[in-house]
Amino acid sequence: MSTARVFAAVILTMTLVATAQAADIGKIKPQICGSRATCRMSGLQSAGKSDTGVPLFVAELHFALADKPKDGPGDGCHTDNGDNDGGVEYWLIEGEKPRLLLALCNDGYGAAGVGYDEVHIASNRFTHMQDGGSNDRWENIDTISLSPQHTLRSEYCGFRGTEPNYGVYGWVEVAHMAANQLAIDDTIEINDNDDPCTRLKKRIGKPVEHGYLGGIAVPFASTDTGSINANALPEKGATLGSCASVWKLDGKSGNVVFGKVDPARQAEIRFVGDFQNLVVQIYDPRPDHGAPQSWVNTDHLELWTTTVEGFSSHVDPKAAKQIGIGLDGQVHRGLGKPVLPAVERWEATDEQNRAVVVLKLHWPTQDELAAGLGVAYSEAEGGRQTRIFATSQIVKNRPLYLPSVMVIPVACGAVNGRWEVTENPGQLEPQGD
């Protein structure tokens, strides 16, 4: 072994010994391993301190085939070197209290059998990335704070191996209930050597330009990430607080698809929902009081949905469906043949003492919004449509792209009359195939 390698090994050993002493591993390891005789600690890494100043460590433990999970594959879990074993676990050690963070058994994560995991540890941060699939490839990334344990950010990317010009990337900032998507416009051929996920990641934070599609997504609050419907939604009289996405119509987010921004009239839209329901809260500092003959020339919401036909990121103009909803709660059929929701309307005062209108929409079918949803707000002046803001790109009164309704792993409930995040367990769950 070279001198450099010997030196590195000595430094690593000294680090592990010092870390183990600090975390008192001799007392803690039996609590983690229990009766699993093949339990072997392969790493122990400092993870800074908790919010209360307690030192944090993350232990990595590996198991032989004899201790593989009961629901794991018969031949064991895949390893990086091509062998099979009993899997790997990551435990948080906070003081003398060990807590399981993540248990992994790589079964290939898809028919291609080439899936893998990556874990990164930083100061009070733990990030798990999992890649898998076959022709339909996917990548999921979850970042949590360790103590208190909360999900901070979730990301995913999906693409097709046989369609290199298709890909979609979504990311959620949990603290703000903010969800966004960016996709490659598969109707435009762009020569690029990067795989779709790499291409999309390079575009995050930049304006959506030619060849790409994107938009603000409606958040779907549920600690059951496989659910179709949210755990609960606000009842009549409540206002939307921390459990909602906040969209300020100042032209800095979303899209101005008609007219020009008026700095003296910056409305704010909040929304939360699931695949069957949508709750929208509207604050407009200067609502129009004209008396037009058509709902189009009043202040109103516009909702865009579509029928999925084929496999494309770009919305088929013929499949786009538009619903108009006035601030009085009246529903209007716009373009296409949309299924109209039932509407419950109420007026309330938000936490800034502003008068708001809340609309709770319910569709008859459970997956009505599963193909994507675009939200727009149209402002009138003197009984004439003057400007339109939208969560996604709209050209010639047709949406180019409709973001998915995106799950955020939190639970919500009414707190003093406002719909707030009540639970954020920070669970790390392998996605699987």
N, C-alpha and C positions, 0 to 999 in steps of 0.2 A: 504494500500500500504506500502511496506517495506521502511525503511529509505534509502536504496541504490537506490530504484526505484524513490523515491521522489527527491533525490539528482540529479539523472540522468536527470529527467524531468526538474528540475530547470536549470541545465547546458544547456540542449537543448534549452529551452525557451530563456535563456540569449543569446545563440549563434545566434538563429534566429532573435532576436530583434536587436543585433549588426549588423548582416549581412543586415537586412532589412534597417537599418538606413544608412549603407554605400551605399547601392544600391538605396536608395530613392524609395522604392517600392510603396509608396503611390501615386506617380505620374505615375509610370510605369504600375501597375496592370491594370488600365482601358484600356491602349493601348493593352494589351494582351487579356483581357477577352472580350472587346467590348460589344455586346448586349447579350452575353451568360450568363444568370442569374445564372446558377448553377456552374459557374467557381469558383473553390476552390484551393487555393495554399496550397499544403501539404508539400512542402519542398523548401528550398532555400540554396544552397550550394556554398561556395566560390570555384572558379576554377582558383585561382592564378591570374596572370596578362598576358595581351597580350604581343606580342613582342615589343610593344611601351610603355609598362608600365601601361596600363589602367587596373584597377581591373575588374575581370570577375566573374560573378555569373551565376548559372544555376538554374532556377525555374522549379519546377515540379507542374503541374496543373492537377486536375481531374475534370471530368464533370459527371453530372447525365444523366439519359436516355433522358431527354428532349433536351439535347444538343449533342446527339450522331452524328457522321458524317453521312451525307446524303447517302453515299455509304456503310455504315456499316450494319451489320446484323440486322434484324428486332427486335430481342430480346436484342440488345445491345452488348457491348464489354465484354469479359470475364475478371474477376478480380482474384487476387490471392486467395481470400477467397471463390470463387465459385459463387459469385453474378455477376450480369451484371450491367454495367454503361455506361457512354457516352465516355469513353476512357481517355487517358492521353496525355499530351503534355509536351515537354521540351523546354524551351526558354532560349536563351543566353541573359544576360543583360550586356552590355558593355557600361559603363558610364550610360547615360540615353536612350540608344538605344536598345530596345528589339528585338530579332530576333528568329523566330521559327527554332529550330534545328530538332525536330522529333515529329511527331504525330502518335500515336499508337491506334489501335482498334483491340484487340485480338479476332479473330473469331474462335480460336482454331488452326489456321495455319495448317489445314489438316484434313482429315477424322477422325482421331483418337481424335481430339479435345483436345489434351494435350499440344499444343504448348505454349510457354511462352517467355517473354522478360526479359533481365537484362540490367541495365545501370550502368556504373561506371564512376565517375568523378574524375579527378586528375588535376594537375597544367597545365592549357591550353590544356587539353586532355578530350575527351568524347568518351566513348566506348559503343557501342550497340551490344548486343548479342541476336539473335533470334533463337529459336529452334522450329521445327515443323515437319509436315509429318505424315504419318500413318505407313505402313510397310516400305516404303521408307522414312527414317528419314534424316533430314538435320539440319545443324547448321551454321549460318552465323555470323561473327564478323567483325565489322567495327570500326576502331579507327581514329579519326580526331583530328587535332589541331583546337582550337576554334577561335583564332584570330592571324594571318589570317586563315580563315577556309579552310583547305586542308585535303584531305584523306592521312593518313600516312600508314595505313596497312589494308589489307582486308584478311579475312580467311574464309574458309568454310570447312565443313566436311559432308560427306554423307555415309550412310550405310543402310543395309536392316535388318529389325528385324527378318526375317525368314532365313537369311544367315549370321550368326554371324561371319563368317570368311571373310566377304567382307567389305571393307571400304576404302575411299579415302579422303585425307586431302590436301588442297591446301592453299598456303599463298603467298601474294604479298606485297613486300616492294615498295611502290609507288615511293618514291624519286629516286630509282635506276631502276625503271621499271623491277624489278627482280621478276620472278614468278617461283614457285616450286611446285611439287606435291610429295606426299608419299602415297603409297597404301599397303594394306595387300595383300600378294600373296595368292589368294584363291585356288591355286592348292596345297598348303601345309597346312596340319592340325596342328594348334598350340593351345594347351590348355591354355586359359587365361581367368580369371574371369572378366576382364575389358571389357566394351563395346568397339566397334571398334574405336570410336573417342578418347576415353581416351588412348587406346593403341597407336594410332598414335601420339597424342600430346606428349607422353613420348619419342618418337623417334626423334622429331624435333631437328635438329642441330647435330645429331649423324650420323655416316656412315650408309649407307643402308646395312643391314645385311640379313642373311638368313631368309626367311619368309616375307620379305618386298620388295617392288618395288618402284622406284622413278625416278625423273629426272627434268631437267630444262625445263620450259615451254616457249613457244613463247608468248610474250605479245600482247594483242589486245587492242589498245587504242580507247576507245569510252565512251563518257559521257552518251550515251544511252545504259545501261547495258543489254537491251533486244535485241539489234541489231544483225544482222547476219554479217554485213560488217562494217569495220572501217569508221569513219567519212571521213577520207582522208588518202592517203599514198603518200610517196615522189614521185616527178616527176623526170624525167631524169636530171642528173647533181647534184642532192642534195646528201649530205652525212648524215649519221645517227648520231645525237647528243644525247640529253637527252631523246628523245622519242625512246628508243630502249634498249633492254637488252644487256649487255656487258658480253661476255663470254671469259675469258682469258684462253688460252690453255696451262696452266702451270701444269696441273695434280692435282690442288687443288680443282677444281670444275668440275662437269661432270664426265666422265669416260674415262680412257685410255683403249681402247678395243683391241689394237694391237700395239706392239712395246713399246719403252721406250721414255720418255720425253727427249728432247734435250734442256737444259737450254739456249743454244745460238740461238734457233729458237722457240720463243714463239709467236705464231700467236694470233690474236684477232678476234673474230667473234661477230658482232652485228646483231640483228634481231628484226623485228616487223612485224605484219601481222594481218590476220583475218582468217575466215574459208575458204576463197577462194584465198587469196593472201599472199605472203611472200616476204619481202624485206630483203636481207642478204648483209652485208658489210664485206669484208674480208681484213684484214691486215696480210700479211705474210712477216716477215723480211728477209727471205731467200728462195724465191720461187725456185722450181726446174726447170732447163732448159734442162732436158734430153729429148730425142725424142723417147719415147716408142711407140709400135704399138697399145697398148690398153689404153683407157682412165683410166682404173683401176690403171695404173702405173704413172699417172700424179697427180699433186695437184688437188683435186676436192672436191666438196660437195657431201654428200650422204643424201638423204631425205627418211625417212621411214614413210609409212602410212599403214593403215589397213582397212579392211571392218568389220564393227561391226556385229557379229553374236552371239546372246545369250547375257549373262550378266556375264562378267568376267573382272577382272583387268589384268590378264595375257594374252598377245597377242598370239593368235593362230598362230603358225609358218606357217601354210598353207595359212593364210590370209594376212601375211605380204607382203608389196610391197615396192620395192626399186627403187629410181631414182638417177642417177648420173648426176652431172652438173659440167663440167669443168670450169676453171676460164676464158676460152674463151667464155663462155655462151652456149656452145653446150650441148644438153640434151641427156642422154642415158638411155635406159630402163635396169634396173638391174634385180632383182628377182621379180617373180610374174608378174602380168599384170597391172601395174600402169597406171593411166591416166596422160599423160605428160603435163606439163604446158608450156605456151608460156613464153619466157624469153626476157627481155630487159636488156642490159648490158651497164655499163659505168664505166669509170675510173675517179677518183677524188683525192683530197687531204683533209685529215681530219684535225681536230682542232690542232693536234700535228704535222702538216706538213708532215704526212706520206702518201705515195701512197697507195690507197685502190682500190679494185674492188667492185662494187655494182651490185647485181643481183636482178631484180624485176620479180617475178614469178606470173603468173596468170593462174588459172585453169578454165575450162569451166563451172563447176557446183559450186553453192554457198556454198555447205556444204562439199566439198571434204576433208577438213582437220578437220571436226568436230569430227571424231573418234580418233583423236590424231595425233601428229607429232613428229618425232624424227629427229634431225639434227646431222650430223657427218661431220668432216673435215679430209680428208686423205692427209697426207704429203708424198711426194715422195723424194727420194734421188738418183740421178744418173739414173733416169728413172725406179726406182723400188719403189713399195709401202712400206713405212718404218714404219709409225705409223698412228693410227686412234684415234681421240677423238670423243666422242659422248655425247649428252645431256641425254641419258638414257642408261640403261644396254643392251648390245648386247653380246650374247653368241653364238658361232658357226655361226656367220654371220646371226643371227636372233635377233630382238629386243624382250626383255622380257616384256617391258612396254613402252607405248607411252603417254607422258603427254598431257593433253588437251591444246588447245590454250586458254589462260586465259585472260578474260576481265580486263582491268585496267581503272578505271573511270576518265580518263583525255582526253583532246583534244590536238591535235598536229598540227603543221604547219611549214612551211619553215621560218626560221629566219636567214638572212644573208647566205642563201645557205645550212643551216643545218636543219635537222628535229628535232625540239625541242618541249617540252611540253609547250603549250601556255595557257592552262586552267586546273585548278584543283579545281572544285567547292566545294569539300568536302561534297557532298550531302549524307544524311542518309536516305535511302529508305528501309522501311520494305519489306522483300522479298516475303512474302505470300506463298501460296501453289503452 
